[in-house]
Amino acid sequence: MNKKNNILMAEIKLTDAEVEAAVRVLRSGKLRQGKECRAFEEEFAEKVGAKCAVTCASGTAALHLAYMTLLKPSDEVLVPSFTFIATASMVTMSGGKPVFCDIDPETFLIDLRDAERKITSRTKVISPVHLFGNPCDVEAIRKFADKYGLKIVWDAAQAHGATFKGKDVGSFGEFVCYSFYPSKNMFVGEGGMICTNNSELGNRVRYLRTHGQTDKYYHTMLGFNYRMTDVEAAIGREQLKRLDSMLHIRRQNAEILNRGLTGIQGIRPQKTTPNACHAWHQYSVVIEPEDFRCTRAELAKFLEARGVATNVHYPRGLHQQPIFERMYGKVVLPNTESLAKNILALPVHHGLSKADVERIVEVIYEAGRHFNGKTHGLSQV
Ligand SMILES: Cc1ncc(COP(=O)(O)O)c(C=O)c1O
């Protein structure tokens, strides 16, 4: 809760140790990418169980570098439509074509049955998103990719610390792309990381990150300046030490929300993938207006008036974005479209107290009574 007793969607506050780490770099005058970045890469790779990790300028840059490494012109990439734009836009920016797939209405993750319908001879990559920190079924996706000879670019921008069958999602695959944008489970300012178990691919990404330079002023490919600086890396190294404790609080908060909200008619929390441990970057529910007797906008307004912030991730599927409609034509994806209409994110972050989270549940019950004229026959919170 903040000073005005509002329960906000995120807490973006660096610790003194993180600030001091950044100041040490600033005082040193070594403002470019250097030994802090290298150490952050080693420590992050060790934390997630990947062979190597490469820092970069953002989660968007991480995806761009991964796709640039794997794609040839006109290659198709299967992406869920319900995600942040970079998952798909970086495919286009790398010369490929994103092919939008529907999602599972309960987990909100890519639906492999729909993905299968969209396979063509040009399909080369699948890019599943661990949306809101909910891990995809890694085994099912690996099996699918093997069946069709696809590479996998995992979008883990929202999934620091998420696990599948006890293993960190960063440990699986060709490329796993992270973001450190403020509001994410780890936040250093702007920044990204690409993890891979293939050292050759890791090296390629490193070269692409710095203009395809394989030796000083010697360029064997064309690339970008997508480097992180040592300032962000120093913050990241320090913050990595408290990732587990921040995750622990997010998970406790999600548990209170799950217990409080499951069973309320007309409110349906995101279902965690079986065998997975969610990282709760966002806690999102579906509002079923006929059952809860109000629209998403009405509920959001009710919560806001009582000091509880909400947000909508995302108000439309990517296939409904004007730019993609113009480029690739109209597509119909019923689950994505329905979710985009009715999804609402509630606060779950590591800065909330137990009382804050209980308050969120209480206000939703109050909303139920207000809009429904009864308590849905459920026990009071
Ligand atoms: C799923 C997803 N992919 C990619 C990105 C891009 O990350 P960044 O904002 O660091 O470029 C984000 C960030 O919002 C994201 O949520």
The ligand as an SDF file (V2000), in Angstrom:
LIG
                    3D

 16 16  0  0  0  0  0  0  0  0999 V2000
    5.7690  -10.9020  -23.1510 C   0  0  0  0  0  0  0  0  0  0  0  0
    6.7420   -9.7800  -23.3990 C   0  0  0  0  0  0  0  0  0  0  0  0
    7.6430   -9.9280  -24.3760 N   0  0  0  0  0  0  0  0  0  0  0  0
    8.5670   -8.9700  -24.6290 C   0  0  0  0  0  0  0  0  0  0  0  0
    8.6090   -7.7970  -23.9060 C   0  0  0  0  0  0  0  0  0  0  0  0
    9.5960   -6.7400  -24.2830 C   0  0  0  0  0  0  0  0  0  0  0  0
   10.4390   -6.3840  -23.2430 O   0  0  0  0  0  0  0  0  0  0  0  0
   11.0680   -4.8970  -23.1410 P   0  0  0  0  0  0  0  0  0  0  0  0
    9.9830   -3.9840  -22.7040 O   0  0  0  0  0  0  0  0  0  0  0  0
   12.1650   -5.0370  -22.1450 O   0  0  0  0  0  0  0  0  0  0  0  0
   11.5840   -4.5560  -24.4920 O   0  0  0  0  0  0  0  0  0  0  0  0
    7.6960   -7.6030  -22.8680 C   0  0  0  0  0  0  0  0  0  0  0  0
    7.7190   -6.3710  -22.0720 C   0  0  0  0  0  0  0  0  0  0  0  0
    6.7390   -5.7850  -21.7410 O   0  0  0  0  0  0  0  0  0  0  0  0
    6.7400   -8.6180  -22.6070 C   0  0  0  0  0  0  0  0  0  0  0  0
    5.8390   -8.4770  -21.6300 O   0  0  0  0  0  0  0  0  0  0  0  0
  1  2  1  0
  2  3  1  0
  2 15  2  0
  3  4  2  0
  4  5  1  0
  5  6  1  0
  5 12  2  0
  6  7  1  0
  7  8  1  0
  8  9  2  0
  8 10  1  0
  8 11  1  0
 12 13  1  0
 12 15  1  0
 13 14  2  0
 15 16  1  0
M  END
$$$$
